[in-house]
Structures are given as structure tokens and as C-alpha cells.
Amino acid sequence: MAGFISTFFGPLGKDSCVYFMFFTILFFISLIIALFAHIILLVKNFRKLNLMSIITGLLVLFNVFLCYFVNRLLYTMCTKIL
């Protein structure tokens, strides 16, 4: 029973920090794409935009930035601790 618990719930090695690096890169690329998409939307549809669509776009940008930041923070913590 102890082997089962340590296998599935025990600490992982330093090589598992790559998981956080992968998602950091993925979310950074997503952030750049979302930023360009939001800028293009603002430039092309400047006269037709309402405040709600602008706020929605900014919230999406904030959400993607937050995902990027959290994964970067977790990667840093993982590499410094292990």
C-alpha cells in the first residue's frame, strides 16, 4: 500500500518541471496571439465597438496573462526547490 501511495502521490523529480515550462511557452504564445487579435479588432471595427466588447477582450487578455504568469511562477518554484 505504501508503494502505491508513493508512486501516485509522492514527489516528482526535477525532470517533471518541463511540464510547467511547456505551458509557460504555450500561454506566452497565446498571449501574443490574443494581444494582436484584440488590437486588430480594435483597429478594424473602431466605430462599431461597444464598451462591453472592449472589456471582454481585455478580460481575455488578463486571463491568458494570468495563466502565463502562474505557470512561469510554478516553473521557477519547481526548479529552485528541486
Phi and psi restraints in degrees (range 20) as a CNS / XPLOR table:
assign (resid 1 and name C) (resid 2 and name N)
       (resid 2 and name CA) (resid 2 and name C) 1.0 -67.0 20.0 2
assign (resid 2 and name N) (resid 2 and name CA)
       (resid 2 and name C) (resid 3 and name N) 1.0 -34.5 20.0 2
assign (resid 2 and name C) (resid 3 and name N)
       (resid 3 and name CA) (resid 3 and name C) 1.0 -65.0 20.0 2
assign (resid 3 and name N) (resid 3 and name CA)
       (resid 3 and name C) (resid 4 and name N) 1.0 -39.6 20.0 2
assign (resid 3 and name C) (resid 4 and name N)
       (resid 4 and name CA) (resid 4 and name C) 1.0 -63.2 20.0 2
assign (resid 4 and name N) (resid 4 and name CA)
       (resid 4 and name C) (resid 5 and name N) 1.0 -45.8 20.0 2
assign (resid 4 and name C) (resid 5 and name N)
       (resid 5 and name CA) (resid 5 and name C) 1.0 -65.3 20.0 2
assign (resid 5 and name N) (resid 5 and name CA)
       (resid 5 and name C) (resid 6 and name N) 1.0 -44.9 20.0 2
assign (resid 5 and name C) (resid 6 and name N)
       (resid 6 and name CA) (resid 6 and name C) 1.0 -69.0 20.0 2
assign (resid 6 and name N) (resid 6 and name CA)
       (resid 6 and name C) (resid 7 and name N) 1.0 -29.7 20.0 2
assign (resid 6 and name C) (resid 7 and name N)
       (resid 7 and name CA) (resid 7 and name C) 1.0 -70.0 20.0 2
assign (resid 7 and name N) (resid 7 and name CA)
       (resid 7 and name C) (resid 8 and name N) 1.0 -45.4 20.0 2
assign (resid 7 and name C) (resid 8 and name N)
       (resid 8 and name CA) (resid 8 and name C) 1.0 -95.7 20.0 2
assign (resid 8 and name N) (resid 8 and name CA)
       (resid 8 and name C) (resid 9 and name N) 1.0 -18.5 20.0 2
assign (resid 8 and name C) (resid 9 and name N)
       (resid 9 and name CA) (resid 9 and name C) 1.0 -127.2 20.0 2
assign (resid 9 and name N) (resid 9 and name CA)
       (resid 9 and name C) (resid 10 and name N) 1.0 1.2 20.0 2
assign (resid 9 and name C) (resid 10 and name N)
       (resid 10 and name CA) (resid 10 and name C) 1.0 -78.9 20.0 2
assign (resid 10 and name N) (resid 10 and name CA)
       (resid 10 and name C) (resid 11 and name N) 1.0 172.7 20.0 2
assign (resid 10 and name C) (resid 11 and name N)
       (resid 11 and name CA) (resid 11 and name C) 1.0 -68.0 20.0 2
assign (resid 11 and name N) (resid 11 and name CA)
       (resid 11 and name C) (resid 12 and name N) 1.0 149.1 20.0 2
assign (resid 11 and name C) (resid 12 and name N)
       (resid 12 and name CA) (resid 12 and name C) 1.0 -95.7 20.0 2
assign (resid 12 and name N) (resid 12 and name CA)
       (resid 12 and name C) (resid 13 and name N) 1.0 164.3 20.0 2
assign (resid 12 and name C) (resid 13 and name N)
       (resid 13 and name CA) (resid 13 and name C) 1.0 -82.5 20.0 2
assign (resid 13 and name N) (resid 13 and name CA)
       (resid 13 and name C) (resid 14 and name N) 1.0 176.7 20.0 2
assign (resid 13 and name C) (resid 14 and name N)
       (resid 14 and name CA) (resid 14 and name C) 1.0 -65.7 20.0 2
assign (resid 14 and name N) (resid 14 and name CA)
       (resid 14 and name C) (resid 15 and name N) 1.0 -26.2 20.0 2
assign (resid 14 and name C) (resid 15 and name N)
       (resid 15 and name CA) (resid 15 and name C) 1.0 -66.9 20.0 2
assign (resid 15 and name N) (resid 15 and name CA)
       (resid 15 and name C) (resid 16 and name N) 1.0 -18.2 20.0 2
assign (resid 15 and name C) (resid 16 and name N)
       (resid 16 and name CA) (resid 16 and name C) 1.0 -77.7 20.0 2
assign (resid 16 and name N) (resid 16 and name CA)
       (resid 16 and name C) (resid 17 and name N) 1.0 -7.4 20.0 2
assign (resid 16 and name C) (resid 17 and name N)
       (resid 17 and name CA) (resid 17 and name C) 1.0 -67.9 20.0 2
assign (resid 17 and name N) (resid 17 and name CA)
       (resid 17 and name C) (resid 18 and name N) 1.0 -16.9 20.0 2
assign (resid 17 and name C) (resid 18 and name N)
       (resid 18 and name CA) (resid 18 and name C) 1.0 -61.3 20.0 2
assign (resid 18 and name N) (resid 18 and name CA)
       (resid 18 and name C) (resid 19 and name N) 1.0 -29.5 20.0 2
assign (resid 18 and name C) (resid 19 and name N)
       (resid 19 and name CA) (resid 19 and name C) 1.0 -54.4 20.0 2
assign (resid 19 and name N) (resid 19 and name CA)
       (resid 19 and name C) (resid 20 and name N) 1.0 -47.8 20.0 2
assign (resid 19 and name C) (resid 20 and name N)
       (resid 20 and name CA) (resid 20 and name C) 1.0 -69.8 20.0 2
assign (resid 20 and name N) (resid 20 and name CA)
       (resid 20 and name C) (resid 21 and name N) 1.0 -35.7 20.0 2
assign (resid 20 and name C) (resid 21 and name N)
       (resid 21 and name CA) (resid 21 and name C) 1.0 -64.7 20.0 2
assign (resid 21 and name N) (resid 21 and name CA)
       (resid 21 and name C) (resid 22 and name N) 1.0 -41.5 20.0 2
assign (resid 21 and name C) (resid 22 and name N)
       (resid 22 and name CA) (resid 22 and name C) 1.0 -59.7 20.0 2
assign (resid 22 and name N) (resid 22 and name CA)
       (resid 22 and name C) (resid 23 and name N) 1.0 -47.5 20.0 2
assign (resid 22 and name C) (resid 23 and name N)
       (resid 23 and name CA) (resid 23 and name C) 1.0 -71.3 20.0 2
assign (resid 23 and name N) (resid 23 and name CA)
       (resid 23 and name C) (resid 24 and name N) 1.0 -28.4 20.0 2
assign (resid 23 and name C) (resid 24 and name N)
       (resid 24 and name CA) (resid 24 and name C) 1.0 -63.3 20.0 2
assign (resid 24 and name N) (resid 24 and name CA)
       (resid 24 and name C) (resid 25 and name N) 1.0 -46.4 20.0 2
assign (resid 24 and name C) (resid 25 and name N)
       (resid 25 and name CA) (resid 25 and name C) 1.0 -64.6 20.0 2
assign (resid 25 and name N) (resid 25 and name CA)
       (resid 25 and name C) (resid 26 and name N) 1.0 -43.6 20.0 2
assign (resid 25 and name C) (resid 26 and name N)
       (resid 26 and name CA) (resid 26 and name C) 1.0 -60.4 20.0 2
assign (resid 26 and name N) (resid 26 and name CA)
       (resid 26 and name C) (resid 27 and name N) 1.0 -46.1 20.0 2
assign (resid 26 and name C) (resid 27 and name N)
       (resid 27 and name CA) (resid 27 and name C) 1.0 -72.3 20.0 2
assign (resid 27 and name N) (resid 27 and name CA)
       (resid 27 and name C) (resid 28 and name N) 1.0 -29.4 20.0 2
assign (resid 27 and name C) (resid 28 and name N)
       (resid 28 and name CA) (resid 28 and name C) 1.0 -66.9 20.0 2
assign (resid 28 and name N) (resid 28 and name CA)
       (resid 28 and name C) (resid 29 and name N) 1.0 -43.1 20.0 2
assign (resid 28 and name C) (resid 29 and name N)
       (resid 29 and name CA) (resid 29 and name C) 1.0 -62.9 20.0 2
assign (resid 29 and name N) (resid 29 and name CA)
       (resid 29 and name C) (resid 30 and name N) 1.0 -41.1 20.0 2
assign (resid 29 and name C) (resid 30 and name N)
       (resid 30 and name CA) (resid 30 and name C) 1.0 -62.7 20.0 2
assign (resid 30 and name N) (resid 30 and name CA)
       (resid 30 and name C) (resid 31 and name N) 1.0 -37.2 20.0 2
assign (resid 30 and name C) (resid 31 and name N)
       (resid 31 and name CA) (resid 31 and name C) 1.0 -65.4 20.0 2
assign (resid 31 and name N) (resid 31 and name CA)
       (resid 31 and name C) (resid 32 and name N) 1.0 -43.5 20.0 2
assign (resid 31 and name C) (resid 32 and name N)
       (resid 32 and name CA) (resid 32 and name C) 1.0 -63.8 20.0 2
assign (resid 32 and name N) (resid 32 and name CA)
       (resid 32 and name C) (resid 33 and name N) 1.0 -44.0 20.0 2
assign (resid 32 and name C) (resid 33 and name N)
       (resid 33 and name CA) (resid 33 and name C) 1.0 -64.3 20.0 2
assign (resid 33 and name N) (resid 33 and name CA)
       (resid 33 and name C) (resid 34 and name N) 1.0 -43.8 20.0 2
assign (resid 33 and name C) (resid 34 and name N)
       (resid 34 and name CA) (resid 34 and name C) 1.0 -65.5 20.0 2
assign (resid 34 and name N) (resid 34 and name CA)
       (resid 34 and name C) (resid 35 and name N) 1.0 -37.2 20.0 2
assign (resid 34 and name C) (resid 35 and name N)
       (resid 35 and name CA) (resid 35 and name C) 1.0 -64.7 20.0 2
assign (resid 35 and name N) (resid 35 and name CA)
       (resid 35 and name C) (resid 36 and name N) 1.0 -47.1 20.0 2
assign (resid 35 and name C) (resid 36 and name N)
       (resid 36 and name CA) (resid 36 and name C) 1.0 -63.8 20.0 2
assign (resid 36 and name N) (resid 36 and name CA)
       (resid 36 and name C) (resid 37 and name N) 1.0 -39.9 20.0 2
assign (resid 36 and name C) (resid 37 and name N)
       (resid 37 and name CA) (resid 37 and name C) 1.0 -63.5 20.0 2
assign (resid 37 and name N) (resid 37 and name CA)
       (resid 37 and name C) (resid 38 and name N) 1.0 -40.6 20.0 2
assign (resid 37 and name C) (resid 38 and name N)
       (resid 38 and name CA) (resid 38 and name C) 1.0 -67.9 20.0 2
assign (resid 38 and name N) (resid 38 and name CA)
       (resid 38 and name C) (resid 39 and name N) 1.0 -40.3 20.0 2
assign (resid 38 and name C) (resid 39 and name N)
       (resid 39 and name CA) (resid 39 and name C) 1.0 -65.0 20.0 2
assign (resid 39 and name N) (resid 39 and name CA)
       (resid 39 and name C) (resid 40 and name N) 1.0 -43.5 20.0 2
assign (resid 39 and name C) (resid 40 and name N)
       (resid 40 and name CA) (resid 40 and name C) 1.0 -63.0 20.0 2
assign (resid 40 and name N) (resid 40 and name CA)
       (resid 40 and name C) (resid 41 and name N) 1.0 -40.9 20.0 2
assign (resid 40 and name C) (resid 41 and name N)
       (resid 41 and name CA) (resid 41 and name C) 1.0 -61.9 20.0 2
assign (resid 41 and name N) (resid 41 and name CA)
       (resid 41 and name C) (resid 42 and name N) 1.0 -42.2 20.0 2
assign (resid 41 and name C) (resid 42 and name N)
       (resid 42 and name CA) (resid 42 and name C) 1.0 -66.0 20.0 2
assign (resid 42 and name N) (resid 42 and name CA)
       (resid 42 and name C) (resid 43 and name N) 1.0 -39.7 20.0 2
assign (resid 42 and name C) (resid 43 and name N)
       (resid 43 and name CA) (resid 43 and name C) 1.0 -73.1 20.0 2
assign (resid 43 and name N) (resid 43 and name CA)
       (resid 43 and name C) (resid 44 and name N) 1.0 -44.4 20.0 2
assign (resid 43 and name C) (resid 44 and name N)
       (resid 44 and name CA) (resid 44 and name C) 1.0 -71.6 20.0 2
assign (resid 44 and name N) (resid 44 and name CA)
       (resid 44 and name C) (resid 45 and name N) 1.0 -37.9 20.0 2
assign (resid 44 and name C) (resid 45 and name N)
       (resid 45 and name CA) (resid 45 and name C) 1.0 -115.0 20.0 2
assign (resid 45 and name N) (resid 45 and name CA)
       (resid 45 and name C) (resid 46 and name N) 1.0 39.5 20.0 2
assign (resid 45 and name C) (resid 46 and name N)
       (resid 46 and name CA) (resid 46 and name C) 1.0 -60.5 20.0 2
assign (resid 46 and name N) (resid 46 and name CA)
       (resid 46 and name C) (resid 47 and name N) 1.0 -41.5 20.0 2
assign (resid 46 and name C) (resid 47 and name N)
       (resid 47 and name CA) (resid 47 and name C) 1.0 -77.1 20.0 2
assign (resid 47 and name N) (resid 47 and name CA)
       (resid 47 and name C) (resid 48 and name N) 1.0 -25.9 20.0 2
assign (resid 47 and name C) (resid 48 and name N)
       (resid 48 and name CA) (resid 48 and name C) 1.0 -94.4 20.0 2
assign (resid 48 and name N) (resid 48 and name CA)
       (resid 48 and name C) (resid 49 and name N) 1.0 -5.6 20.0 2
assign (resid 48 and name C) (resid 49 and name N)
       (resid 49 and name CA) (resid 49 and name C) 1.0 -77.5 20.0 2
assign (resid 49 and name N) (resid 49 and name CA)
       (resid 49 and name C) (resid 50 and name N) 1.0 143.8 20.0 2
assign (resid 49 and name C) (resid 50 and name N)
       (resid 50 and name CA) (resid 50 and name C) 1.0 -110.4 20.0 2
assign (resid 50 and name N) (resid 50 and name CA)
       (resid 50 and name C) (resid 51 and name N) 1.0 172.0 20.0 2
assign (resid 50 and name C) (resid 51 and name N)
       (resid 51 and name CA) (resid 51 and name C) 1.0 -63.8 20.0 2
assign (resid 51 and name N) (resid 51 and name CA)
       (resid 51 and name C) (resid 52 and name N) 1.0 -34.3 20.0 2
assign (resid 51 and name C) (resid 52 and name N)
       (resid 52 and name CA) (resid 52 and name C) 1.0 -65.4 20.0 2
assign (resid 52 and name N) (resid 52 and name CA)
       (resid 52 and name C) (resid 53 and name N) 1.0 -39.4 20.0 2
assign (resid 52 and name C) (resid 53 and name N)
       (resid 53 and name CA) (resid 53 and name C) 1.0 -70.4 20.0 2
assign (resid 53 and name N) (resid 53 and name CA)
       (resid 53 and name C) (resid 54 and name N) 1.0 -33.3 20.0 2
assign (resid 53 and name C) (resid 54 and name N)
       (resid 54 and name CA) (resid 54 and name C) 1.0 -67.9 20.0 2
assign (resid 54 and name N) (resid 54 and name CA)
       (resid 54 and name C) (resid 55 and name N) 1.0 -44.9 20.0 2
assign (resid 54 and name C) (resid 55 and name N)
       (resid 55 and name CA) (resid 55 and name C) 1.0 -64.0 20.0 2
assign (resid 55 and name N) (resid 55 and name CA)
       (resid 55 and name C) (resid 56 and name N) 1.0 -39.7 20.0 2
assign (resid 55 and name C) (resid 56 and name N)
       (resid 56 and name CA) (resid 56 and name C) 1.0 -61.7 20.0 2
assign (resid 56 and name N) (resid 56 and name CA)
       (resid 56 and name C) (resid 57 and name N) 1.0 -44.0 20.0 2
assign (resid 56 and name C) (resid 57 and name N)
       (resid 57 and name CA) (resid 57 and name C) 1.0 -62.6 20.0 2
assign (resid 57 and name N) (resid 57 and name CA)
       (resid 57 and name C) (resid 58 and name N) 1.0 -40.1 20.0 2
assign (resid 57 and name C) (resid 58 and name N)
       (resid 58 and name CA) (resid 58 and name C) 1.0 -67.6 20.0 2
assign (resid 58 and name N) (resid 58 and name CA)
       (resid 58 and name C) (resid 59 and name N) 1.0 -36.1 20.0 2
assign (resid 58 and name C) (resid 59 and name N)
       (resid 59 and name CA) (resid 59 and name C) 1.0 -67.2 20.0 2
assign (resid 59 and name N) (resid 59 and name CA)
       (resid 59 and name C) (resid 60 and name N) 1.0 -36.9 20.0 2
assign (resid 59 and name C) (resid 60 and name N)
       (resid 60 and name CA) (resid 60 and name C) 1.0 -64.3 20.0 2
assign (resid 60 and name N) (resid 60 and name CA)
       (resid 60 and name C) (resid 61 and name N) 1.0 -44.4 20.0 2
assign (resid 60 and name C) (resid 61 and name N)
       (resid 61 and name CA) (resid 61 and name C) 1.0 -60.5 20.0 2
assign (resid 61 and name N) (resid 61 and name CA)
       (resid 61 and name C) (resid 62 and name N) 1.0 -43.0 20.0 2
assign (resid 61 and name C) (resid 62 and name N)
       (resid 62 and name CA) (resid 62 and name C) 1.0 -63.8 20.0 2
assign (resid 62 and name N) (resid 62 and name CA)
       (resid 62 and name C) (resid 63 and name N) 1.0 -40.7 20.0 2
assign (resid 62 and name C) (resid 63 and name N)
       (resid 63 and name CA) (resid 63 and name C) 1.0 -63.6 20.0 2
assign (resid 63 and name N) (resid 63 and name CA)
       (resid 63 and name C) (resid 64 and name N) 1.0 -44.8 20.0 2
assign (resid 63 and name C) (resid 64 and name N)
       (resid 64 and name CA) (resid 64 and name C) 1.0 -67.0 20.0 2
assign (resid 64 and name N) (resid 64 and name CA)
       (resid 64 and name C) (resid 65 and name N) 1.0 -39.3 20.0 2
assign (resid 64 and name C) (resid 65 and name N)
       (resid 65 and name CA) (resid 65 and name C) 1.0 -62.5 20.0 2
assign (resid 65 and name N) (resid 65 and name CA)
       (resid 65 and name C) (resid 66 and name N) 1.0 -40.7 20.0 2
assign (resid 65 and name C) (resid 66 and name N)
       (resid 66 and name CA) (resid 66 and name C) 1.0 -63.7 20.0 2
assign (resid 66 and name N) (resid 66 and name CA)
       (resid 66 and name C) (resid 67 and name N) 1.0 -41.4 20.0 2
assign (resid 66 and name C) (resid 67 and name N)
       (resid 67 and name CA) (resid 67 and name C) 1.0 -62.4 20.0 2
assign (resid 67 and name N) (resid 67 and name CA)
       (resid 67 and name C) (resid 68 and name N) 1.0 -43.1 20.0 2
assign (resid 67 and name C) (resid 68 and name N)
       (resid 68 and name CA) (resid 68 and name C) 1.0 -61.2 20.0 2
assign (resid 68 and name N) (resid 68 and name CA)
       (resid 68 and name C) (resid 69 and name N) 1.0 -47.1 20.0 2
assign (resid 68 and name C) (resid 69 and name N)
       (resid 69 and name CA) (resid 69 and name C) 1.0 -65.0 20.0 2
assign (resid 69 and name N) (resid 69 and name CA)
       (resid 69 and name C) (resid 70 and name N) 1.0 -42.5 20.0 2
assign (resid 69 and name C) (resid 70 and name N)
       (resid 70 and name CA) (resid 70 and name C) 1.0 -64.1 20.0 2
assign (resid 70 and name N) (resid 70 and name CA)
       (resid 70 and name C) (resid 71 and name N) 1.0 -43.6 20.0 2
assign (resid 70 and name C) (resid 71 and name N)
       (resid 71 and name CA) (resid 71 and name C) 1.0 -68.2 20.0 2
assign (resid 71 and name N) (resid 71 and name CA)
       (resid 71 and name C) (resid 72 and name N) 1.0 -34.7 20.0 2
assign (resid 71 and name C) (resid 72 and name N)
       (resid 72 and name CA) (resid 72 and name C) 1.0 -65.9 20.0 2
assign (resid 72 and name N) (resid 72 and name CA)
       (resid 72 and name C) (resid 73 and name N) 1.0 -41.1 20.0 2
assign (resid 72 and name C) (resid 73 and name N)
       (resid 73 and name CA) (resid 73 and name C) 1.0 -64.2 20.0 2
assign (resid 73 and name N) (resid 73 and name CA)
       (resid 73 and name C) (resid 74 and name N) 1.0 -43.7 20.0 2
assign (resid 73 and name C) (resid 74 and name N)
       (resid 74 and name CA) (resid 74 and name C) 1.0 -65.6 20.0 2
assign (resid 74 and name N) (resid 74 and name CA)
       (resid 74 and name C) (resid 75 and name N) 1.0 -37.4 20.0 2
assign (resid 74 and name C) (resid 75 and name N)
       (resid 75 and name CA) (resid 75 and name C) 1.0 -64.2 20.0 2
assign (resid 75 and name N) (resid 75 and name CA)
       (resid 75 and name C) (resid 76 and name N) 1.0 -43.7 20.0 2
assign (resid 75 and name C) (resid 76 and name N)
       (resid 76 and name CA) (resid 76 and name C) 1.0 -61.8 20.0 2
assign (resid 76 and name N) (resid 76 and name CA)
       (resid 76 and name C) (resid 77 and name N) 1.0 -44.9 20.0 2
assign (resid 76 and name C) (resid 77 and name N)
       (resid 77 and name CA) (resid 77 and name C) 1.0 -63.3 20.0 2
assign (resid 77 and name N) (resid 77 and name CA)
       (resid 77 and name C) (resid 78 and name N) 1.0 -41.3 20.0 2
assign (resid 77 and name C) (resid 78 and name N)
       (resid 78 and name CA) (resid 78 and name C) 1.0 -64.0 20.0 2
assign (resid 78 and name N) (resid 78 and name CA)
       (resid 78 and name C) (resid 79 and name N) 1.0 -43.9 20.0 2
assign (resid 78 and name C) (resid 79 and name N)
       (resid 79 and name CA) (resid 79 and name C) 1.0 -73.9 20.0 2
assign (resid 79 and name N) (resid 79 and name CA)
       (resid 79 and name C) (resid 80 and name N) 1.0 -30.7 20.0 2
assign (resid 79 and name C) (resid 80 and name N)
       (resid 80 and name CA) (resid 80 and name C) 1.0 -77.6 20.0 2
assign (resid 80 and name N) (resid 80 and name CA)
       (resid 80 and name C) (resid 81 and name N) 1.0 -33.4 20.0 2
assign (resid 80 and name C) (resid 81 and name N)
       (resid 81 and name CA) (resid 81 and name C) 1.0 -79.5 20.0 2
assign (resid 81 and name N) (resid 81 and name CA)
       (resid 81 and name C) (resid 82 and name N) 1.0 -41.9 20.0 2
